[in-house]
Amino acid sequence: MPNWSSLIDEQLQKAMDEGRFDNLPGEGKPIKLDIDPNVPEHLRLAYKLLKDTGFAPEWIMHGQEIDTRREELLENIKRGARAYKGALQDAQRDATNGHQRTARAHQAWTVATQAFEEASKRLNREILSYNLKVPQGVTHKFPFNVEHEIERLLRI
């Protein structure tokens, strides 16, 4: 099996030694990275102004907010699952009131699960709104699957 990276390095070094990279257009000048080919031409000036003043387009800010909310929801579910598992373990060790403690743990988990589902619905509406706003070519965000996350965390 040939080592492709060393073959490529050899070819590049040979081309440099022969001077094939000398006097190329733009040599010695900084690369212009301020033109984003994914931004429609009629929006480029506005995006440049936003970037130069330290701001981002609304859909980028919205996407960052969604990412933060997704992480917060996932962290809340993790904390709830840990508390639920802990309460069930405590109930198993309690010979006197174990059944009552188990019932209370199940009831509290049901209430928490309903809250997680409601938060997930709100987040998914925001994700849908975001996906409808982003320019063509920008990757859409996947909906938050609360049932999958809860099931996954209860298995761990």
ROSE-4610 file (N, C-alpha, C; in Angstrom, 1 decimal, always signed):
// ROSE-4610
residu = [M/M/M/P/P/P/N/N/N/W/W/W/S/S/S/S/S/S/L/L/L/I/I/I/D/D/D/E/E/E/Q/Q/Q/L/L/L/Q/Q/Q/K/K/K/A/A/A/M/M/M/D/D/D/E/E/E/G/G/G/R/R/R/F/F/F/D/D/D/N/N/N/L/L/L/P/P/P/G/G/G/E/E/E/G/G/G/K/K/K/P/P/P/I/I/I/K/K/K/L/L/L/D/D/D/I/I/I/D/D/D/P/P/P/N/N/N/V/V/V/P/P/P/E/E/E/H/H/H/L/L/L/R/R/R/L/L/L/A/A/A/Y/Y/Y/K/K/K/L/L/L/L/L/L/K/K/K/D/D/D/T/T/T/G/G/G/F/F/F/A/A/A/P/P/P/E/E/E/W/W/W/I/I/I/M/M/M/H/H/H/G/G/G/Q/Q/Q/E/E/E/I/I/I/D/D/D/T/T/T/R/R/R/R/R/R/E/E/E/E/E/E/L/L/L/L/L/L/E/E/E/N/N/N/I/I/I/K/K/K/R/R/R/G/G/G/A/A/A/R/R/R/A/A/A/Y/Y/Y/K/K/K/G/G/G/A/A/A/L/L/L/Q/Q/Q/D/D/D/A/A/A/Q/Q/Q/R/R/R/D/D/D/A/A/A/T/T/T/N/N/N/G/G/G/H/H/H/Q/Q/Q/R/R/R/T/T/T/A/A/A/R/R/R/A/A/A/H/H/H/Q/Q/Q/A/A/A/W/W/W/T/T/T/V/V/V/A/A/A/T/T/T/Q/Q/Q/A/A/A/F/F/F/E/E/E/E/E/E/A/A/A/S/S/S/K/K/K/R/R/R/L/L/L/N/N/N/R/R/R/E/E/E/I/I/I/L/L/L/S/S/S/Y/Y/Y/N/N/N/L/L/L/K/K/K/V/V/V/P/P/P/Q/Q/Q/G/G/G/V/V/V/T/T/T/H/H/H/K/K/K/F/F/F/P/P/P/F/F/F/N/N/N/V/V/V/E/E/E/H/H/H/E/E/E/I/I/I/E/E/E/R/R/R/L/L/L/L/L/L/R/R/R/I/I/I]
num = [1/1/1/2/2/2/3/3/3/4/4/4/5/5/5/6/6/6/7/7/7/8/8/8/9/9/9/10/10/10/11/11/11/12/12/12/13/13/13/14/14/14/15/15/15/16/16/16/17/17/17/18/18/18/19/19/19/20/20/20/21/21/21/22/22/22/23/23/23/24/24/24/25/25/25/26/26/26/27/27/27/28/28/28/29/29/29/30/30/30/31/31/31/32/32/32/33/33/33/34/34/34/35/35/35/36/36/36/37/37/37/38/38/38/39/39/39/40/40/40/41/41/41/42/42/42/43/43/43/44/44/44/45/45/45/46/46/46/47/47/47/48/48/48/49/49/49/50/50/50/51/51/51/52/52/52/53/53/53/54/54/54/55/55/55/56/56/56/57/57/57/58/58/58/59/59/59/60/60/60/61/61/61/62/62/62/63/63/63/64/64/64/65/65/65/66/66/66/67/67/67/68/68/68/69/69/69/70/70/70/71/71/71/72/72/72/73/73/73/74/74/74/75/75/75/76/76/76/77/77/77/78/78/78/79/79/79/80/80/80/81/81/81/82/82/82/83/83/83/84/84/84/85/85/85/86/86/86/87/87/87/88/88/88/89/89/89/90/90/90/91/91/91/92/92/92/93/93/93/94/94/94/95/95/95/96/96/96/97/97/97/98/98/98/99/99/99/100/100/100/101/101/101/102/102/102/103/103/103/104/104/104/105/105/105/106/106/106/107/107/107/108/108/108/109/109/109/110/110/110/111/111/111/112/112/112/113/113/113/114/114/114/115/115/115/116/116/116/117/117/117/118/118/118/119/119/119/120/120/120/121/121/121/122/122/122/123/123/123/124/124/124/125/125/125/126/126/126/127/127/127/128/128/128/129/129/129/130/130/130/131/131/131/132/132/132/133/133/133/134/134/134/135/135/135/136/136/136/137/137/137/138/138/138/139/139/139/140/140/140/141/141/141/142/142/142/143/143/143/144/144/144/145/145/145/146/146/146/147/147/147/148/148/148/149/149/149/150/150/150/151/151/151/152/152/152/153/153/153/154/154/154/155/155/155/156/156/156]
x = [+0.9/+0.0/+0.9/+0.8/+1.7/+1.3/+2.3/+2.0/+1.7/+0.4/+0.0/+0.5/+0.5/+0.9/+2.3/+3.2/+4.6/+4.8/+4.0/+4.0/+3.6/+2.5/+2.0/+3.0/+3.6/+4.6/+5.8/+6.2/+7.3/+7.0/+5.8/+5.3/+5.3/+4.8/+4.7/+6.1/+7.0/+8.4/+9.0/+8.8/+9.4/+8.9/+7.6/+7.0/+7.6/+7.8/+8.4/+9.8/+10.6/+12.0/+12.1/+11.1/+11.1/+10.6/+10.1/+9.6/+8.2/+7.4/+6.0/+5.1/+5.5/+4.6/+5.1/+6.1/+6.6/+5.8/+5.6/+4.9/+3.5/+2.8/+1.4/+0.6/-0.6/-1.5/-1.8/-1.6/-1.9/-0.8/+0.3/+1.4/+1.9/+2.0/+2.4/+1.3/+0.1/-1.0/-1.9/-2.6/-3.4/-4.6/-5.1/-6.2/-7.5/-8.4/-9.6/-10.6/-10.9/-11.9/-13.2/-13.4/-14.7/-15.8/-15.6/-16.6/-17.0/-18.3/-18.8/-19.7/-19.3/-20.1/-21.5/-21.7/-23.0/-24.0/-23.5/-24.3/-24.8/-26.1/-26.6/-26.0/-25.8/-25.0/-25.7/-27.1/-27.8/-27.7/-27.2/-27.0/-25.6/-24.6/-23.2/-22.8/-23.2/-22.9/-23.4/-24.7/-25.3/-24.5/-24.2/-23.5/-22.1/-21.4/-20.1/-20.2/-21.2/-21.3/-21.6/-22.4/-22.7/-21.4/-20.6/-19.4/-18.4/-18.2/-17.3/-17.6/-18.8/-19.2/-19.4/-19.1/-19.2/-20.5/-21.4/-22.7/-22.8/-23.9/-24.1/-25.5/-25.8/-27.2/-28.1/-29.4/-30.4/-30.5/-30.4/-30.6/-29.4/-28.3/-27.1/-27.3/-27.7/-28.0/-29.1/-30.1/-31.2/-30.7/-29.9/-29.3/-28.5/-27.7/-26.9/-27.8/-28.9/-29.9/-30.5/-30.8/-31.4/-30.4/-29.2/-28.2/-28.0/-28.1/-28.0/-29.2/-30.4/-31.6/-31.6/-31.1/-31.1/-30.2/-29.0/-28.1/-28.7/-29.4/-30.0/-31.1/-31.9/-33.0/-32.4/-31.3/-30.7/-30.1/-29.5/-28.9/-30.0/-31.2/-32.3/-32.8/-32.9/-33.3/-32.3/-31.0/-30.0/-30.1/-30.3/-30.5/-31.7/-32.8/-34.1/-33.9/-33.3/-33.1/-32.2/-31.2/-30.3/-31.1/-31.9/-32.7/-33.7/-34.4/-35.4/-34.7/-33.6/-32.9/-32.5/-32.0/-31.6/-32.7/-33.9/-35.1/-35.5/-35.5/-35.9/-34.9/-33.6/-32.7/-32.9/-33.1/-33.4/-34.7/-35.7/-36.9/-36.7/-35.8/-35.5/-34.9/-34.1/-33.4/-34.2/-35.4/-36.3/-37.3/-37.1/-38.0/-39.4/-39.4/-40.7/-41.6/-41.0/-41.8/-41.4/-40.8/-40.3/-41.3/-42.5/-43.6/-44.1/-44.3/-44.7/-43.7/-42.4/-41.4/-41.3/-41.4/-41.4/-42.6/-43.7/-44.9/-44.7/-44.1/-43.8/-42.8/-41.8/-40.7/-41.3/-42.2/-42.9/-43.7/-44.4/-45.3/-44.5/-43.4/-42.5/-41.9/-41.5/-40.9/-42.0/-43.2/-44.3/-44.4/-44.5/-44.6/-43.4/-42.2/-41.0/-41.0/-41.4/-41.4/-42.4/-43.5/-44.4/-43.8/-43.1/-42.4/-41.3/-40.6/-39.6/-40.2/-41.4/-42.1/-42.6/-43.1/-43.5/-42.4/-41.3/-40.1/-39.6/-39.6/-39.2/-40.1/-41.4/-42.3/-42.0/-41.7/-41.4/-40.0/-39.1/-37.8/-37.9/-38.7/-38.9/-39.7/-40.5/-41.2/-40.1/-39.2/-38.1/-37.2/-36.9/-36.1/-36.7/-38.0/-38.7/-38.7/-38.9/-38.8/-37.4/-36.4/-35.0/-34.8/-35.2/-35.0/-35.7/-36.8/-37.4/-36.7/-35.9/-35.3/-33.9/-33.2/-31.8/-31.7/-30.6/-30.4/-30.2/-30.4/-30.2/-28.8/-28.6/-27.2/-26.7/-27.5/-27.1/-27.8/-27.0/-27.6/-28.7/-29.8/-30.9/-30.6/-31.2/-31.1/-32.2/-31.8/-32.7/-33.6/-34.8/-35.7/-35.2/-35.5/-35.1/-36.1/-35.6/-36.4/-36.3/-37.3/-37.3/-37.5/-38.3/-38.5/-37.2/-36.5/-35.2/-34.2/-34.1/-33.2/-33.5/-34.8/-35.2/-34.9/-35.2/-35.0/-33.5/-32.7/-31.2/-30.7/-31.1/-30.6/-31.1/-32.2/-32.7/-31.9/-31.4/-30.6/-29.2/-28.7/-27.3/-27.2]
y = [-1.2/+0.0/+1.2/+2.1/+3.3/+4.3/+5.0/+6.1/+7.3/+7.6/+8.7/+10.1/+10.3/+11.6/+11.9/+10.9/+11.1/+11.4/+10.7/+10.9/+12.3/+12.7/+14.1/+15.1/+14.9/+15.8/+15.9/+14.8/+14.7/+15.6/+15.4/+16.1/+17.6/+18.0/+19.4/+20.0/+19.3/+19.8/+19.9/+19.0/+19.0/+20.3/+20.5/+21.7/+23.0/+23.0/+24.2/+24.4/+23.3/+23.4/+23.9/+23.5/+24.0/+25.4/+26.0/+27.3/+27.5/+26.4/+26.5/+27.3/+27.6/+28.4/+29.8/+30.2/+31.5/+32.4/+33.7/+34.7/+34.4/+33.7/+33.4/+34.7/+34.8/+36.0/+36.0/+37.2/+37.4/+37.0/+36.6/+36.1/+37.3/+36.9/+37.9/+38.7/+38.6/+39.4/+38.5/+39.1/+38.3/+37.7/+36.6/+35.9/+36.6/+37.0/+37.6/+36.6/+36.5/+35.6/+36.2/+37.5/+38.1/+37.9/+37.2/+36.9/+35.4/+35.3/+33.9/+33.5/+32.5/+32.1/+31.6/+31.3/+30.8/+31.9/+33.2/+34.3/+34.9/+35.0/+35.6/+37.0/+37.3/+38.5/+39.8/+39.8/+41.0/+41.2/+40.2/+40.3/+40.4/+40.4/+40.4/+41.7/+42.8/+44.1/+44.1/+43.7/+43.7/+42.7/+41.6/+40.6/+41.1/+41.8/+42.3/+43.4/+44.3/+45.3/+44.7/+43.7/+43.0/+42.4/+41.7/+41.0/+42.1/+43.2/+44.2/+44.9/+44.9/+45.5/+44.5/+43.2/+42.2/+41.6/+41.7/+41.1/+40.0/+39.2/+38.1/+38.2/+37.6/+37.6/+37.0/+37.4/+37.0/+35.5/+34.8/+33.4/+32.7/+33.2/+32.6/+32.8/+34.0/+34.2/+33.3/+33.1/+32.2/+30.8/+30.4/+29.0/+28.8/+29.8/+29.7/+29.6/+30.4/+30.3/+28.9/+28.3/+27.0/+26.0/+26.1/+25.1/+25.2/+26.4/+26.6/+26.0/+26.3/+25.7/+24.2/+23.6/+22.2/+21.6/+22.2/+21.7/+21.8/+22.9/+23.1/+22.1/+21.8/+20.8/+19.4/+19.1/+17.8/+17.7/+18.7/+18.7/+18.5/+19.2/+19.1/+17.6/+17.0/+15.6/+14.7/+15.0/+14.1/+14.2/+15.5/+15.7/+15.0/+15.1/+14.4/+12.9/+12.4/+10.9/+10.4/+11.2/+10.8/+10.8/+11.8/+11.9/+10.8/+10.5/+9.4/+8.1/+7.8/+6.5/+6.5/+7.6/+7.6/+7.4/+8.0/+7.8/+6.4/+5.7/+4.3/+3.4/+3.7/+2.9/+3.1/+4.4/+4.6/+3.9/+3.9/+3.2/+1.7/+1.1/-0.3/-0.7/+0.3/+0.0/+0.2/+0.9/+1.2/+0.1/-0.8/-1.9/-1.5/-0.4/+0.0/+0.8/+1.8/+2.7/+2.6/+1.5/+1.4/+1.5/+0.9/+1.0/+2.4/+3.1/+4.5/+5.4/+5.2/+6.0/+5.7/+4.5/+4.1/+4.8/+4.8/+5.4/+6.9/+7.6/+9.0/+9.3/+8.4/+8.6/+8.5/+7.6/+7.4/+8.6/+9.1/+10.3/+11.5/+11.7/+12.9/+12.8/+11.5/+11.4/+11.6/+11.2/+11.5/+13.0/+13.7/+15.2/+15.8/+15.3/+15.8/+15.5/+14.3/+13.9/+14.8/+15.1/+16.0/+17.3/+17.8/+19.1/+19.1/+18.0/+17.8/+17.7/+17.1/+17.0/+18.3/+19.1/+20.5/+21.4/+21.3/+22.1/+21.6/+20.3/+19.8/+20.3/+20.4/+20.9/+22.3/+23.2/+24.6/+24.7/+23.8/+23.9/+23.4/+22.4/+21.9/+23.0/+23.8/+24.9/+25.9/+26.2/+27.1/+26.5/+25.2/+24.6/+24.7/+24.4/+24.5/+25.9/+26.9/+28.3/+28.6/+28.2/+28.4/+27.7/+26.5/+25.8/+26.5/+27.2/+27.9/+29.2/+29.7/+31.0/+30.9/+29.8/+29.8/+29.8/+30.4/+30.5/+29.1/+28.9/+27.7/+27.3/+26.0/+25.5/+25.4/+26.0/+25.9/+24.7/+23.9/+22.6/+22.9/+22.2/+22.4/+21.7/+22.1/+21.5/+20.4/+19.3/+18.2/+18.4/+18.0/+18.2/+17.4/+17.9/+17.2/+16.1/+14.9/+13.7/+13.4/+13.9/+13.8/+12.4/+11.6/+10.2/+9.4/+9.6/+8.9/+9.3/+10.6/+11.0/+10.5/+10.5/+9.9/+8.5/+7.7/+6.3/+6.0/+6.8/+6.6/+6.8/+7.9/+8.2/+7.3/+6.7/+5.7/+4.4/+4.1/+2.9/+3.0/+4.2/+4.4/+4.1]
z = [+0.0/+0.0/+0.0/-1.0/-1.0/+0.0/+0.5/+1.5/+0.7/+0.5/-0.4/+0.1/+1.4/+1.9/+1.6/+1.6/+1.3/-0.2/-1.0/-2.5/-2.8/-2.2/-2.4/-2.0/-0.8/-0.3/-1.2/-1.8/-2.8/-4.0/-4.5/-5.7/-5.4/-4.3/-3.9/-3.8/-3.1/-2.9/-4.3/-5.2/-6.5/-7.3/-7.2/-7.9/-7.3/-5.9/-5.3/-5.8/-5.8/-6.2/-7.7/-8.5/-9.9/-10.1/-9.0/-9.1/-9.6/-9.6/-10.2/-9.3/-8.0/-7.2/-7.1/-7.8/-7.8/-8.7/-8.3/-9.1/-9.4/-8.5/-8.7/-8.4/-9.0/-8.7/-7.2/-6.6/-5.2/-4.3/-4.8/-4.0/-3.0/-1.7/-0.7/-0.2/-0.7/-0.2/+0.7/+1.7/+2.6/+1.8/+2.2/+1.6/+2.1/+1.1/+1.5/+1.9/+3.1/+3.6/+4.0/+3.6/+4.0/+3.0/+1.9/+1.0/+1.2/+1.7/+2.0/+0.8/+0.1/-1.1/-0.8/+0.5/+0.9/+1.2/+1.2/+1.5/+0.1/+0.0/-1.3/-1.5/-2.8/-3.1/-2.6/-2.6/-2.1/-0.6/+0.1/+1.6/+2.0/+1.1/+1.5/+2.2/+1.7/+2.4/+3.8/+4.0/+5.3/+6.3/+5.8/+6.6/+6.9/+6.0/+6.2/+7.3/+7.3/+8.3/+9.6/+9.7/+11.0/+11.5/+10.6/+11.1/+11.6/+10.8/+11.2/+12.5/+12.9/+14.2/+15.3/+15.0/+16.1/+16.2/+15.3/+15.4/+14.3/+14.4/+13.5/+13.0/+11.9/+11.4/+12.4/+12.4/+13.3/+13.4/+12.3/+12.3/+12.9/+12.9/+13.6/+15.1/+15.5/+16.9/+17.4/+16.6/+17.0/+17.1/+16.2/+16.2/+17.5/+17.9/+19.1/+20.4/+20.4/+21.5/+21.5/+20.4/+20.3/+20.9/+20.5/+21.0/+22.5/+23.0/+24.5/+25.2/+24.6/+25.2/+25.2/+24.1/+23.9/+25.0/+25.2/+26.2/+27.6/+27.9/+29.2/+29.4/+28.4/+28.6/+28.8/+28.0/+28.2/+29.6/+30.1/+31.5/+32.5/+32.3/+33.2/+33.3/+32.1/+32.0/+32.7/+32.5/+33.2/+34.7/+35.2/+36.7/+37.2/+36.4/+36.8/+36.8/+35.8/+35.8/+36.9/+37.2/+38.4/+39.7/+39.9/+41.1/+41.2/+40.0/+40.0/+40.3/+39.7/+40.0/+41.5/+42.0/+43.4/+44.3/+44.0/+44.8/+44.8/+43.6/+43.6/+44.4/+44.3/+45.1/+46.6/+47.0/+48.4/+48.8/+48.0/+48.3/+48.5/+47.7/+47.8/+49.1/+49.6/+50.9/+52.1/+51.9/+53.0/+53.2/+54.1/+54.3/+54.8/+55.6/+56.2/+55.2/+54.6/+53.7/+52.2/+51.8/+50.5/+49.4/+49.6/+48.6/+48.4/+49.5/+49.5/+48.8/+49.1/+48.5/+47.0/+46.7/+45.2/+44.5/+45.1/+44.5/+44.3/+45.4/+45.3/+44.2/+44.1/+43.1/+41.7/+41.5/+40.2/+39.9/+40.9/+40.7/+40.3/+41.0/+40.8/+39.4/+39.0/+37.7/+36.6/+36.8/+35.8/+35.6/+36.7/+36.6/+35.9/+36.2/+35.6/+34.1/+33.8/+32.3/+31.5/+32.1/+31.4/+31.2/+32.2/+32.0/+31.0/+30.9/+29.9/+28.5/+28.4/+27.1/+26.6/+27.6/+27.2/+26.8/+27.5/+27.1/+25.7/+25.5/+24.2/+23.1/+23.3/+22.3/+21.9/+23.0/+22.8/+22.0/+22.4/+21.7/+20.2/+20.0/+18.6/+17.7/+18.3/+17.6/+17.2/+18.1/+17.8/+16.7/+16.8/+15.8/+14.4/+14.3/+13.1/+12.5/+13.4/+13.0/+12.4/+13.1/+12.7/+11.3/+11.2/+9.9/+8.7/+9.0/+7.9/+7.6/+8.5/+8.3/+7.7/+7.9/+7.5/+6.0/+5.5/+4.0/+3.5/+2.2/+1.5/+1.6/+1.9/+2.0/+3.5/+4.4/+5.8/+6.4/+7.1/+7.7/+8.7/+8.6/+9.5/+10.8/+11.9/+13.2/+13.3/+13.9/+14.1/+15.3/+15.3/+16.4/+17.6/+18.8/+20.1/+20.3/+20.5/+20.7/+22.2/+22.9/+24.4/+24.8/+24.1/+24.5/+24.4/+23.4/+23.1/+24.2/+24.5/+25.6/+26.9/+27.3/+28.6/+28.7/+27.6/+27.6/+27.7/+27.0/+27.0/+28.4/+29.0/+30.3/+31.4/+31.3/+32.3/+32.2/+31.0/+30.8/+31.4/+31.4/+31.9/+33.3]
